[in-house]
Every structure is written in C-alpha cells, then in structure tokens.
Amino acid sequence: VPGGKLTEGHSYAGMPALIERLVLLGDLPQGTPSGSVYDATVVAGVKSFQQRHGLEPDGVLGKGTLDQLNTRPIDRIRQIQISMERLRWTPLIEGERRIVVNVPEFMLRAYHIRNQKIENLIEMKVIVGKSFDTSTPLFDGAVSKIEFSPYWNVPISISRKELIPRLRRNPSYLQSQGFEFVTQSGVSQSVSEANLNAVLNGQARIRQRPGPKNSLGDIKFIFPNNDAIYLHHTPSTQLFNRTRRDLSHGCIRVEEPVRLAQFVLEKQPEWTASAIEKAMTAKKSKTINVLEPVPVVLGYSTVVVKNNKIYFFPDIYGQDKILDNAIKKVAASRNIPPAS
C-alpha cells in the first residue's frame, strides 16, 4: 500500500484484486462491484476480515492486514490441520459443566452439556500471559475454591525483577499500593534493607492487601496446578478493550467475574449476584469451597469456527510451529511424504 496505510476514500491501484480476494474469502458478498476507490463497502469487508484474523478491526489497510490477506491457502490448510491434531489430544473433560479458555483467541467460554448439546453458553474476554517469558501454561484442572477480596502473594520472580527495584527507588510505593512484607516475625510495612534482603533470600515474601488497587482485582478462581495459575479479575479493566490481550504475568484475567462466579457457584444458591458482589468488595479476604468443582481446560487453538465463519488467530506462543516441526520429524522418520 503506498505510504504504508490505506484509509477510506482514497484510490488504490490494487483495489480490484483486494475486492476479489475479500469476495473469495467470504468477507464481501458475491457480485461486489470492482472500483479503484476504498469506499465504505470495501472498508466493511476489510473490517470483517480483520475481525476473523485477530487484528484490530479499524478498516485501515496496513502491513499487518496485508500480510494476513497474502497468506497462501495452503498455509491456512496447514494451520487447520495442526489445530485439528492438537484438538485430538486436548483432554475432553467430563461432566455437565465446563470452563474452556482458548489462549490465542483471548476468550473464555463456560457452558453446560446436556444431551450432547451446549447450553447456557457464557463468553467473555480474557487477558493471558505475555508471549515472551510469561506465557500461560496449557493444562486441565477443576475450579475448587473461590477467594473473595484476595491477598496477592507476589511471586518471587516479580518481587526480584520489578517490585524490589521499584521500592528501592520509591519506598512510598509500598504504602500507596497496599503492599506489606510477611516475615518470620510477622507482618511489616517497613521498607528496610533487612526486609528487602529477606525477600531476596527467600525468608520473607511481599503481599498486596485486598482493596481497589489489588492486582488480582476482587476475586480469584482457584484450580490446583503446578504452575500457580488461576483466573482472577483486575483493576485494569480498560485492557479488555484491546484486540490482542497477551499482557499478564501468566495468570488469566476475566472480564465478567460475577457472571463466572454465579456459573461456578450455581449449586450453592445462597451465592446470589449481590452476595458475590458484597464479598468481592468486603476488603476482607474470604475463601469458600466449590461444592461441585467445575472442570477447566486451558487450550490452544489458532483456528476457531464461530457462527459458520472461520477465524484464524496469531500463534502467540509459537505452539503451532513447534507442533508442525514435530509432525514433520515423525513423518520424515517414517518416510511419509509431506501433506501437499
């Protein structure tokens, strides 16, 4: 695109090819007239395409959108094959209720299975781990506890890399953000070298008290796992407006925690929406057991079919690439010709 970005109302020599491509992909209706101006009709087609490819649906034709438009059909077929192969060995959880997070889609779905059909589907946005060194692990488990107004026990890696350097620069940050030291002799709010060194040496930890600034928000959904991953809310709700949401340290932030808590606690009718909200804003930590733990799967599929449309998402953790290479190695060892 000349100048890097094409916006509505401008002429573009590649418009006939763009319209043809969008018609073939189903983002513009058959018979859309070809022209040279990037008009509202074509903008709507580009927005539809962007939405199906994990891009910001702004209707601006730039490098990211062009790269996706120019992806070869054979590469899309391979992406579908890889996603189907991964689904084949993703745990199929049993039970009437389930929660499924599709990490590259940044979406959580909670639903019932009755007569082999999905019912009462809840969908919400999630924020997952950064795609570099804090990626969200993939596994299955069950939500067995909910903690209202939780403390946040800061992981030692975050204390070392981020929090302690910040406290050395600005000791008042401890008080302003509601942090405190938990030492062998009790709780302390003194930013002393002794306390900082005790954390670095593993003899103390830092936690954040319940309240509006708490990084976990006001609720935490606990499913035992080896990676200390859980679902939680967040005070930074504006981040849910982003299209790409790999922003956390690895845990999963949920957009609608009250709805999710109602779903998890539906067998405990005393936990109405107002009772949940009251416990979330109590500023006093309270953990309850879920009478019937709800199975949860953290899955990874860069291809999803929704409303009879196919969606492709970025391979944020490079998992498709790893699986593709593994399949090719196995095929080579068995002298199987590659898929064409």
N, C-alpha and C positions, 0 to 999 in steps of 0.2 A: 504494500500500500504506500503510495507516495507520501512522504512526510511522516510515515510511521503509523498514523491513525486516521481512519475514515469515519466521519460523523455525518449524521443525517443532512440531506440537502446538497451534498457535494457530488460532483461527477467522478466516475471511476471507470477506467477502460476495462477492468476485469469484471464489471457488473453482470454481463450475460453468463459468464462462467460461474459466478457466485450464485446467481439465481438458479441455474441448472443444478448445481451441487446441493443447494438447500431443498429443491424440489425432490431430488433423488433420495435425500436423507429423511424426507417427510416433515421438514420444518417449514416449508412453504407449500401451499396447495398446488396440485397439478393445474397447468394452464396459467400460472402466474406470468403476466406479460414481461418480456425482457426489455430493459431500457438501460440507459447509461447513468441515471441519477439514483443515488442511495436514498430512496424515499421511505415513507412510513411503513409500507407493506414489507419491504425487504428488511428494514430495521427490526420489525416484529419477528421475521424469520430468523434473523441473527440472534435475537434475544432467546428465542425458543431453543436454538442450537446451543447457545452459551449455558442455558439452564441445564441442558442434558449432558453437559460436559464439565460440570463443576467449576464453571467460570462465572465471574461477576456479570449478571445479565444486564449490562448497561447499553447494549446495542452499538457499542463502539467497536469497529473492526480494527484490531491491532494485532501485534505479533502472536500473542497467546491464542487468540481465536483463530488466526490464520493457520498456526501450527496444527491445531486440532482439526480444522477443515481439510488440511492437506494430509492427514493421517491416512495411510492406504487401507482399503477394505480388508486386505489380508492380515494387516496388523490388528485390526479390530476383531477379526475372527479369532486370531490367536489369543487376544485378551479375553474373549468369551470362553475359549477352551480352557484357559488357565483358571478362570473363575469357577467354571463347572467342575474342574478337577479338585480345586480347594473345597468346594461345597461337598464333594463326595466324601471327604474325610473330616469335615467340620462336625462336631458332636451334634447329633439330633436329640435334643433334650426331651425328656418325657414329662408328662404331667399336663394338667388342664391350663395352667398359666405359664407364661414365659416372658422374659425381657431379652431383647436382642439388640445389641449395639453394632452397627456396621461402621467400623472406624473410618475408612476413606470417604464415606458418604456424610460423615458427621451427623448421623441420625440414630435415635433410639426408638424402638417400637416395643410396646407392651400389649399383649393380647391374650385372649382365651382361645383354646382349641376345643371345639365341640363338634362331634360328628365329622371329624377331619376337616373342619372349616374354621377359618379365623373369624373371631367375633370380638366386638368392643375394642377395636384397634385404637390405641393411643400412639401418636407420633410426635416426637419433639426433637429439637436441635440439641446437639451436644458439642462440647469442646473437648478435644483429645490431646494427647501428648505431642510435643513438638516433633517434627520429623527428623531431628538430628539425634541427640543423645538421650532424649527422654521420651521415646516412643511408648505408646500404650501397649502392654503385652496382650496377647490373644489367648483366651482360655475360656473354660466354662466353670460355673460355680452356682451358688444359690444365695440370694439376699436373705440373711437370717436375723439381722438386727438393724434397727434404725436408731441413730443418735441425733437427738434434737439439741439445738444450741450447742454444737460440739466445740470442744477444745481442738485446736490444730497442733498436733505434735510435729514440730518442724523436722523433716528428715535431716540426718547429719550432713548429707551432701549439700543441701540447700543452706544449712547453717554455715558450713565451711566456705562455700563459694560465694554466697550472696549476703547472708544476714550478718555474720560477724564483721566482715569488712565494712558494711554499712554502719553498724553500731559503733565501730571504732571512729568512723568519720563524723557520726552524728548520734551521740548516746541518747538524746531525747526521743529518737525513733522508737525505742523500746516502749516507753510510756505512751506515746501518741498512738501507736498501733496495737496496744493491748498485749504486748509480749511479756513473758516472765521466764526466769530461769527456774528449773526444777533440779535442785541439787540434793546431795545425800543428806544435807541437814535441813532441807525444807524448800519452800518457795521464796525466791528473792527477785527484787526488781532493781538491783544494783548492777550497773554496767561496769563491773570491776574487772581487772585483768585476771583475777582469780576465777571469776565466774566464766569469762570468755575462754580461758585456758582449760577449765574443767569440761566445757562442751567439746572443745577440740580434742581433748584426751579421752572422750567417751565416758567421763564420770558425771556428766550432767547433760541436760537437754533444754531446749527452748520450746515453749509452747505459747500459743496465742489464745487468750481468753475468749469465751463466747461474746458475741456482740456484732454490731453492724459492719465492723472492719475485718472480721474474721475471714480468712481466705477460703474456708470451707462453706462460707455463707451460713445458713442457719439449720442445715440438715445434712446428714451423712448416711448413705445406704451401704451397709457392710456385708460383703460376701467373702468369707475367709479364703485367702490365696497367699502364695509365697512372695508376691511382688508388692504387697501392701497397697493394692489398687482398690479404689472404691468409687462409688458415684456420690456426687455432692452438689450443692448449689454454689453460687458465687455472688459476691457483692458487685462484680464487674459485669452486670447483665448486658451492657452495650456490646460486648464482644460477640453475642449471639447474632448480631446483625451482619457480621462478616460472612462472606461466602466460604472462604477457606478458614477452618477453625482448628488447626493443629497448633495450639498455643499454650497448653498446660505443661506441668512437670511430669505428666504421666497418668494422673487420675482423670476421671471423666466428670465434667461439669454438666449438669442437666438444666434445661431451660424452664421446665414446669415441675418443680419438686413437689408441690402439693398434690397435683394430679397423680404423679408417680407414687407418692406415699399412700394415697387413697387406694390405688390399684394393689400395692403390696399388702396393705392392711385391711383389705375388704372382708376378710374372715373375722375381723375384730371391729364390730360395728360401732363400738364406743369411740373409735378414732374417726370422727367426722372431719370435714374440711376445717371447721372452726377450731376443733380440738387440736388438729395438726398445726394450724397457724399459731395458735396460742403457745404450744410447746416450742415452736420454731423461734418465737420472739421473747421467750422467757428469760434469756440471758443466763440461764442456769442449765448446765448440761444434764441430759436425761437419756438413758439408753433403754430401749424396750426390745423384747424378743418378738420376732415374727412367728406366729403360731404355725403357719404353713409356709416354710421358706420358699421363695419364688426362684425357679431356675433362671440363670442369666448366662448368655453367651456373648463374649466379645469377639466378633467375627471380622473378616476382612474380605470384602468383595468389591472390586473396582467396576463391576458391571451389575446393574440392577434394572429389573423391568417394573415400571410403575404406570398404572393407567394405560396399559398397552403401548407404552413408549419405552425405548431402551435408553438407559443413562450410563455414561462412562465417567469414571472419576479418576483423578490423578493417583498414581501408585506412590502415595506419600512416604511409605517406609521401604520402598523397593522390594516388597514381598513378591510381586508378580515376576520381577526379574529373577529373583532367587529361585522361584518355583520353575520358571521357564528353563533356566540353566540346568536344574536338577533333572527335569524331564528329558532334556536333550542328551544329558550324560547317560541316563538309563537307556534311552533309545540307541545311542551310539554303541553301548556295551552289548546290546542285543542285535546289532546290525539292522535296526528298524529304520526305514527311510523317514526323514522328517516330514511333518504334515505340510502339505502344499496349499 
